[in-house]
Amino acid sequence: MPCRHHPGQNRLLAVLPAADQERLFPELELMPMPLGEVLYESGSRLSHVYFPTDSIVSLLYVMEDGASAEIAVVGNEGMVGVALFMGGETTPSRAMVLSGGFAYRLSGQLLKREFSRAVTMQHLLLRYTQALLTQMAQTAVCNRHHSVDQQLCRWLLMSLDRLSSNQLTMTQELIANMLGVRREGVTAAAGKLQAMGLIRYSRGHITVLDRRGLEAHACECYYVVKRECDRLLPDETAT
């Protein structure tokens, strides 16, 4: 396993007690997470969970006609596959890699075993689930009540919080699918943010030039989710 990768780069894994880490870390499998890869489809049986380190996974709700909208994003603050320890084996959402990188994969059976035996891990995963539910609820509110450029600001800031740089590789078509809006709406919103000097967009690459300006233009939804995540989850990562 390359030395530059370590489970402690995921916030949940980083704060487990040493005894839990010694028992769990050997069971983790480092997985490449290429952009666009689907980890699981809506309704499929989950066999593994994923702890992203430098990748971002989008949870999408897919309609019968193929239309989709993002309900949450998961990065190094969390885990993909909460249905496994919440008592279900399937989920109605699709999990797709939004920003390429790596994650650690763990067998669902092992996770359920650890969830039952390790009190610290149980409490940590339940707090993470609460933060994830907050994000899902606030995303629904945002998509209903706020403008596309405000939604785009929220989405960019949430992505930046989970990355180590100010650059994202993302086409307008993919962003439109994430937000559940028409591509023309994303084009107009991105053009507005670029004209304000907040971002630079070119051929699928977005560079955030002024994060404070982006935060000032974002709606309250970003701050609600961030505050709840910071309140519920520890901020301790391995170096």
C-alpha positions in Angstrom: 0.0 0.0 0.0 1.5 3.4 -1.0 2.8 5.2 2.1 1.1 8.4 1.0 -2.3 6.8 1.7 -3.5 6.2 5.3 -6.9 5.5 6.7 -6.4 8.4 9.1 -7.0 10.7 6.1 -10.7 10.0 6.7 -12.1 11.9 9.7 -14.2 9.1 11.0 -11.4 6.5 10.9 -8.9 9.0 12.3 -10.6 9.4 15.6 -11.3 5.8 16.4 -9.6 4.5 19.6 -6.2 2.9 19.0 -7.6 -0.6 19.8 -10.4 -0.2 17.3 -7.9 1.0 14.6 -5.6 -1.9 15.3 -8.5 -4.3 14.8 -10.1 -2.5 11.8 -7.4 -1.0 9.7 -5.9 -4.4 8.5 -9.4 -5.2 7.1 -9.5 -2.0 5.0 -8.9 -2.1 1.2 -7.5 0.9 -0.6 -9.6 1.5 -3.7 -9.0 3.9 -6.6 -12.1 6.1 -7.2 -12.2 7.2 -10.8 -14.4 10.1 -11.8 -17.9 8.9 -12.8 -17.6 5.4 -11.3 -20.9 4.2 -9.8 -20.3 2.5 -6.5 -23.9 1.2 -6.3 -27.2 1.7 -8.1 -30.6 2.5 -6.6 -32.1 -0.6 -5.1 -29.0 -2.7 -5.3 -27.9 -4.8 -2.3 -24.9 -3.1 -0.5 -22.0 -5.4 0.2 -19.3 -2.8 1.2 -19.0 0.7 2.7 -16.5 3.3 1.5 -14.5 5.8 3.6 -13.2 8.5 1.1 -9.9 10.1 1.7 -9.4 12.5 -1.2 -12.4 11.6 -3.4 -15.9 12.9 -3.3 -19.0 10.7 -3.8 -22.4 12.1 -4.9 -25.6 10.5 -3.6 -28.2 10.9 -6.3 -31.9 10.2 -6.5 -32.8 8.8 -9.9 -36.3 9.2 -11.3 -38.1 6.6 -13.5 -37.4 8.7 -16.6 -33.7 8.8 -15.9 -33.6 12.4 -14.5 -31.5 12.7 -11.3 -30.7 15.2 -8.6 -28.1 15.2 -5.9 -29.3 14.7 -2.3 -25.9 14.7 -0.6 -22.1 14.6 -1.0 -19.7 12.5 1.0 -16.0 13.2 1.3 -13.2 12.6 3.8 -15.6 13.6 6.6 -17.8 10.6 6.2 -18.8 7.2 4.8 -20.8 5.9 1.9 -23.2 3.1 2.7 -25.0 4.1 6.0 -27.9 1.8 5.1 -25.8 -1.2 6.1 -25.6 -0.4 9.8 -29.0 1.3 9.9 -30.7 -2.0 9.4 -31.3 -2.0 5.7 -29.3 -3.7 2.9 -30.5 -1.4 0.0 -31.0 2.3 -0.6 -33.0 4.2 -3.2 -30.1 6.4 -4.1 -27.2 6.0 -6.5 -23.6 6.6 -5.4 -21.3 8.0 -8.0 -17.8 9.4 -7.8 -17.9 13.1 -8.2 -14.2 13.9 -7.8 -11.7 11.2 -8.4 -9.2 10.0 -5.8 -9.1 7.1 -3.3 -11.2 5.6 -0.6 -10.9 2.7 1.9 -13.4 -0.1 1.4 -14.7 -2.3 4.2 -16.9 -5.4 4.0 -20.5 -4.7 5.1 -20.4 -7.7 7.4 -17.3 -6.5 9.2 -18.8 -3.0 9.6 -21.9 -4.4 11.2 -19.8 -6.5 13.5 -17.8 -3.4 14.6 -20.9 -1.3 14.9 -22.3 -3.9 17.4 -19.2 -4.4 19.4 -17.5 -1.0 19.5 -19.4 1.7 21.3 -17.2 4.6 20.1 -17.6 3.6 16.5 -21.4 3.1 17.0 -21.8 6.6 18.4 -19.5 8.1 15.8 -21.4 6.6 12.9 -24.8 7.6 14.3 -23.6 11.2 14.7 -22.4 11.1 11.1 -25.8 9.8 10.0 -27.4 12.8 11.7 -25.1 15.2 9.9 -25.9 13.4 6.6 -29.6 13.7 7.2 -29.3 17.4 7.9 -27.4 17.8 4.6 -30.2 15.9 2.7 -32.9 17.9 4.2 -31.2 21.3 3.6 -30.4 20.3 0.0 -34.1 19.7 -0.6 -35.0 23.1 0.9 -32.2 24.8 -1.2 -33.3 23.2 -4.4 -36.9 24.4 -3.8 -36.3 28.0 -2.6 -33.0 29.3 -3.8 -31.7 30.5 -7.2 -29.5 28.3 -9.4 -26.4 30.5 -8.7 -27.0 30.2 -5.0 -27.3 26.5 -5.3 -24.1 26.4 -7.4 -22.2 28.4 -4.7 -23.4 26.0 -2.1 -22.3 23.0 -4.2 -18.9 24.5 -5.0 -18.2 25.3 -1.3 -19.3 21.9 -0.1 -17.0 20.4 -2.7 -14.1 22.6 -1.7 -14.5 21.6 1.9 -13.7 18.1 0.9 -10.8 18.8 -1.4 -7.2 20.0 -0.8 -7.2 22.4 -3.7 -9.4 25.2 -5.2 -9.9 23.4 -8.5 -12.6 21.0 -9.6 -13.0 19.0 -12.8 -16.6 19.2 -13.7 -18.7 19.7 -16.9 -21.8 21.9 -16.8 -23.9 18.9 -17.9 -22.7 17.0 -14.8 -23.4 20.0 -12.5 -26.9 20.3 -14.0 -27.5 16.6 -13.2 -26.3 17.1 -9.7 -28.5 20.1 -9.1 -31.5 18.8 -11.0 -31.7 21.8 -13.3 -31.3 22.5 -17.0 -27.8 22.9 -18.4 -28.7 26.4 -19.6 -29.4 27.4 -16.0 -25.9 26.2 -14.9 -24.3 28.0 -17.9 -26.0 31.3 -16.8 -25.1 30.8 -13.1 -21.5 30.0 -13.8 -21.2 32.9 -16.2 -22.6 35.2 -13.5 -20.1 33.9 -10.9 -17.2 34.3 -13.4 -18.2 37.9 -14.2 -18.2 38.7 -10.5 -14.6 37.3 -10.3 -15.5 34.5 -8.0 -14.6 31.6 -10.3 -12.9 30.8 -13.6 -14.5 28.2 -15.7 -13.0 26.7 -18.8 -13.5 23.3 -20.6 -14.8 21.4 -17.6 -12.4 23.0 -15.1 -13.6 25.3 -12.3 -11.1 27.3 -10.3 -12.4 29.2 -7.3 -10.7 32.6 -7.3 -12.4 34.2 -4.3 -13.7 31.8 -1.7 -14.9 34.6 0.7 -16.8 36.2 -2.2 -18.4 32.8 -2.9 -19.4 32.4 0.7 -20.9 35.9 0.7 -23.0 35.0 -2.3 -24.1 31.6 -1.0 -27.4 31.0 0.7 -27.9 30.0 4.3 -28.1 26.3 3.4 -24.3 25.9 3.1 -23.7 27.3 6.6 -26.5 25.2 8.2 -24.9 22.0 6.9 -21.4 23.0 7.7 -22.2 24.1 11.3 -24.0 20.8 11.9 -21.2 18.7 10.4 -18.6 20.6 12.5 -20.7 20.2 15.7 -21.3 16.5 15.3 -18.0 15.3 13.8 -14.5 15.6 15.2 -11.9 17.4 13.1 -8.8 15.3 13.6 -6.9 13.9 10.7 -3.7 12.1 10.4 -0.7 13.9 8.9 
